[in-house]
Amino acid sequence: MKTYNLAALLVGVPLLMAFSIPLFGFISKQLAKWITVLTLGFEFFFGLYIFFWHIYPFNVIMGNWVPPFGENLYIGPFATVLIILVSFVGLMISIYNLWSANHGDVVHFALLFLMFVGGSIGLISTGDIFNIFIFMEITGISSFALAAYGPERRALGGAFKYLVISSIGSTLYLFGVLLIYTQLGTLNIAEIAARISQTTSGLLTFAGILLVAGLAVEAELFPFNGWVPDTYTGAVNPVSATLSGIGSVGGIYVLFRILMTVFGKDGNFVSTYGNMDLMALVAILGSATVVIGELSALVQKNVKKMLAYSSMAQMGLVAIGFSIGSKLGAYAGVFQLVNHSIAKAMMFLILGVIVSFGIGEHIEDMKGLWYKSPFLTLAFTIGALSLLGLPLFGGFWSKFALVDASIQRGGWYDFVIAIVLFASVVEAFYYLRIVGYMFTSKPTSTDKIKVSISPAVPIVAFSILIVAIGIFPQIVGGISWNAAHELTDKMGGYVLNVIPTIVGH
Amino acid sequence: MIDFLQNWIYLTGSMALVGIGLYIVLTNTNIFRIIVGLNIIDSGTNLFIVTIAWHPKSVMPIYTATNNLVVNGHVISADPLPQSLVLTAIVIGLGTTALALAIAVKIYQKYGTLDVRKIKEEDR
């Protein structure tokens, strides 16, 4: 067991800075926004340091209480890649916010944003199943308030819907946690994972269903994703980017940490303990999410709503990838998660720039964008092509791995291949329709859109990253493979790294 | 009957509260009533957390000269951990309720109604 207690700063610094932002806000509003940039920059470079110096996997042990007696943070390869991802997307959106957040209560917007990203990083790194609930509520409460921010009144309805569904979801999650606690008397993920076979099978299944139902709300899986379209459409664009680029990452992480590490039964393909294979349940939910999300996106005329439904469908693809249960499947899931959150965050930011120049969100309004702003059009095209999985863009490698993994699994996963390909075709149809409008039609007015430096930086960075991943997939591939190993080999990959002396049952 | 009540009333009661709360949330169209329903769900959860730590003959989990925690090799004290968890859960529930009420006030200012259906119609 390796310990590296300095990494507690990963969770501590954003929360500390978030609550001191009102103090900086007294000095100047601009300073408050720059504090978010600096803090998330610190997080990002700390993540890169952990990655490149190969410090992971390690534990952070609070107050010298060794797990399972004390609370710990565990940062393995999976947590490392997601911390880098979340802090990178957060950093980029905070740079964008320097330009975009200038109406209303800017200082508290910065506070909530930093709290949301800090909570997500805590959610990803914690090693205690009840702390997951606490971090879920930290991200939850800050994201309800973020979703309600903005001049438009439709934001309020979306935020309220999200609040109701999400609080019921986290209550269900809490019930599941407590049912496991009554069986094993511990809340440490590693100890529960090692002793999960000692529980009553029926109760474990019930707890598992409650956990899946609670976590599927954040992970945007059908039928718990009714909030997605309203909330994403209502919120201001940086908030939609945050929710789809960061919020869903945390949800998916916890869902599969619970299913594969805690409930997982090792084998060629990971399945779960209990009367029912919960991985199969999630595979069914994921497939339904893909089909419903893509078909709903197809008929939308509002680009933002289309992106919201497409976000749902992509999370379904991620869930299918993990639920295959093999190493390749988990690899595909992690890779697809990275690709999706980069591309979708970028597209929401681009839409934000477009809307700020008085062009609407309707699909007809996209006509002739190429003549107004070649830069935004190219970036949007790169994002769209990556999402639908064209070679030379990031999304190709993850969808390729997903199809490959389903073929290896065989059986009824052959059906999954059909769904992935179907999704790609439908996605191609509606994304290429927008891209086609952008390039071909002549605009009615030829006012040029002049993008200033602060929103241009994140868009350029995201599009370079997408193309770079497409050409050199090993940038993300290597660590995704380690993450897949951590998920599929539960004793060697997780439990023994946290509690070296424990014996699996 | 008394035995049954002593052992199960809190457990069934907490489940019933959650059920009532879910029913209220699902069937009402008034935002204020939905918030009340969320609160009832929260109360049910909190009662459940306390209940799993407790049984009718348990003693307090503090070791003193007269308070034996272990009798004949069986632990008879209440479990202190869920009682500390419930504090966290109560505070989180309070925070969510406060935020929900704040959003409800904003909705009433912008739409002039708290009926979910009317809000949906106005958005069209």
Chai-1 contact restraints between the chains, C-beta under 6 A:
chainA,res_idxA,chainB,res_idxB,connection_type,confidence,min_distance_angstrom,max_distance_angstrom,comment,restraint_id
A,E137,B,I92,contact,1.0,0.0,6.0,A-B,restraint_1
A,I141,B,G95,contact,1.0,0.0,6.0,A-B,restraint_2
A,I141,B,L99,contact,1.0,0.0,6.0,A-B,restraint_3
A,F144,B,L99,contact,1.0,0.0,6.0,A-B,restraint_4
A,A148,B,I103,contact,1.0,0.0,6.0,A-B,restraint_5
A,R153,B,K110,contact,1.0,0.0,6.0,A-B,restraint_6
A,R154,B,D123,contact,1.0,0.0,6.0,A-B,restraint_7
A,L156,B,I103,contact,1.0,0.0,6.0,A-B,restraint_8
A,L156,B,K106,contact,1.0,0.0,6.0,A-B,restraint_9
A,L156,B,I107,contact,1.0,0.0,6.0,A-B,restraint_10
A,G157,B,I119,contact,1.0,0.0,6.0,A-B,restraint_11
A,A159,B,I103,contact,1.0,0.0,6.0,A-B,restraint_12
A,F160,B,I103,contact,1.0,0.0,6.0,A-B,restraint_13
A,L163,B,A100,contact,1.0,0.0,6.0,A-B,restraint_14
A,S167,B,L38,contact,1.0,0.0,6.0,A-B,restraint_15
A,S167,B,T96,contact,1.0,0.0,6.0,A-B,restraint_16
A,T171,B,I41,contact,1.0,0.0,6.0,A-B,restraint_17
A,T171,B,T45,contact,1.0,0.0,6.0,A-B,restraint_18
A,L174,B,T45,contact,1.0,0.0,6.0,A-B,restraint_19
A,T182,B,I52,contact,1.0,0.0,6.0,A-B,restraint_20
